[in-house]
Amino acid sequence: MLELSQRTDGAGEILHKMKVSPEDVLLFARADLNAHYDEREIVLAATKDTLLISDGDRVQTYALKDLQNPAIEEKIGTCVFIGEYQGKRKLLATLTNSRKQECRLFAKYLKMQMDTGEITVDEQDFLQEQFCPKCHRRYPDPNRKVCPDCMDKASIVGRFLTLAKKFKGQILLALLAMAITSILGIVSPYLSTSFFYDQVLDIRGKFYGDLLFVVTLMLATQIATILITMVSDIVTAKVSARIIYDLKRTIFDSIRRLSMRFFTGRQTGGLMTQINRDSNAIYWFFVNGFPVFFSSLIQVVTVFILMLTIDVPLAIASLIPLPFYLYAVTRVLKQQRWMNARSYARNRSMNSVLSDSLNGVRVVKAFAREKEETGRFNYYSTQAAEMTRKLTYFHNTRHPSLNLLIYFSTLLVWGVGGWMAMKGQITYGTLMVFISYVGILNGPMFSFVNMSDNFTRCVNGMQRLFEIADASPDVVEAEHPVSMPEIRGDVEFRDVEFSYEKGRKTLEGISFKISAGHRLGIVGHSGAGKSTLANLLIRLYDVDSGGVYIDGVNVKDMAFEDLRRSVSIVSQETYLFAGTVLENIAYANPDASKEEILHAARIAGAHDFIMRLPNGYHTKIGFGHQDLSGGERQRISIARAILKDPKILILDEATAAMDTATERTIQEALERLSENRTTIMIAHRLSTLRNADSLIVIEKGKMPETGTHVELLKQKGIYYRLYQLQLSALKNIGVEE
């Protein structure tokens, strides 16, 4: 079976539910939308004669002899799997773009099977970045080129353990404590059974009648077990916490040095969740999972050796149910993993609908769609609840059955051992200690198998974190950077080309110059590439070809510190850190005096409103503290830029979201800020660019027009049309230019 799905879990169980043998299936893939475009797992499977499509509730079957031209057809934002069935065009399945590639391959190989009667795998299809080159399975996460089945788990764990080298003394202490605890766990049942019955209660015993001694010994064993376990747990928790701290610090340092391209397409919240979730998975594995596994392993090995020394036939009899138990457990856990994945997917869909409804509550109420949204939520909530019910039912029926299966080993020991005790072959105390040891032997069995799941999650977490740590920045400082402690402010773009994505140019052939102290205005439609120019100037990204120069020096050759100190940006999207107003302004220059901070705030027009805040400059802002308006936040951002005192200033739509009065105030602050500085002004409102020495127009990544305001109007090109549109809009609202 050629599995093309992003997820390979649970394929066998799904096919069994579809009443088709996995051995007969040639192709397997998944779509993700139903006919109503609601998120739903759709399974595609093909045998040599039949195409089967299941939405979980029903299975549709199509004879391949009646099917023609299966293909994936792209729509706006979605795709459809279509074909001609019995001479009529047939919609077979609907899918999002995330499943387009796997379903395209499914259609390709399905057509190959229909045309030739066999499937010949084209290696080129699986040498793409979406597939593992070893097993040809699609990567579970298209953003992580890692196959969980083929990755080298040993090297990943070995690399993680290098972080623990400096704690090897404490780790050895913890392992020794675990080993002693395990041995005491074996001694304790021996004292309370064989030793107690045969040596204390039996008149022939060496310690006959000495009840106080044996009770004291049992108490001492229990106290020692508790104390040593406490030492082991404390040391393990401490070491694990320190290792995870070092790992998080390494990850944060890696993130800090990475380029902006790494964060493109990644959600900040998702990245934070990934780091915290994976770190916690690793931490709890080593705090709870590994100690239990290590102690249980020592106990199982030691107990079985003791059982063999006591009575070989009885020890072997206790192991008879074990192979059947392990086989049943692996089957149950495999099915449980699949059900957990289904439950997670359905809860994710429900949460997505809930998030949409809550975030768009104004739209819902404005269009009176409460009833429809309630129905939509109820559908997904019912699906999630039904899957939770199935999972709970499965857990509550399968696990007791497994426990019953392993309990047969205890029954065998009771039966065989009881018969041997009746025949006088073993003592009653020996039988009781055997029963206790069988309990110790059986107890960890389920945890051993379950350990594989925890270990896999832990290794996957390590792999994801190491991917971040190993990520290489696209923008790196030159090996021998040019030091420029003072710059004049001349800026030049020479035939610059740049793409965020391969094959899709964002900028092409951009060339212009700005003399030191002059102002350049950049205009154009949204998405034309205006802000990209600013990103290239401060090297958030590097150009694909051409060059960006400051005072004749390529920015790629400049020292990062000199470049970032000399250029400052004031954008529409202002970001203020949690802290005081004073700390936010001083962020640009931590060594600035309070007088310099106050001076910057006055120039930015922020001093007056700051003084009206509850604690003035020491007022805390951010979540849970003082809230500021957009104009107030912008003025603090401008004050921060003034304090930096850059030679080159970029104003990127700095007043786009402001009302007229606030815009006028901020424009005055920006006028003062841009004095005697090379200034690049990016704006939609052409009125804000009147004082520019020159203007350039960016259209679809190119620069078709350049000149002064008057020159561009005379050309009657793109700038002229934009100006006329804005002029008409102003006249319509009664404002004359």
Order of alpha helices (4+ residues) and beta strands (2+ residues): beta-alpha-beta-beta-beta-beta-beta-beta-beta-alpha-alpha-alpha-alpha-alpha-alpha-alpha-alpha-alpha-alpha-alpha-alpha-alpha-beta-beta-beta-alpha-beta-beta-alpha-beta-beta-alpha-alpha-alpha-beta-alpha-beta-alpha-beta-beta-beta-alpha-alpha
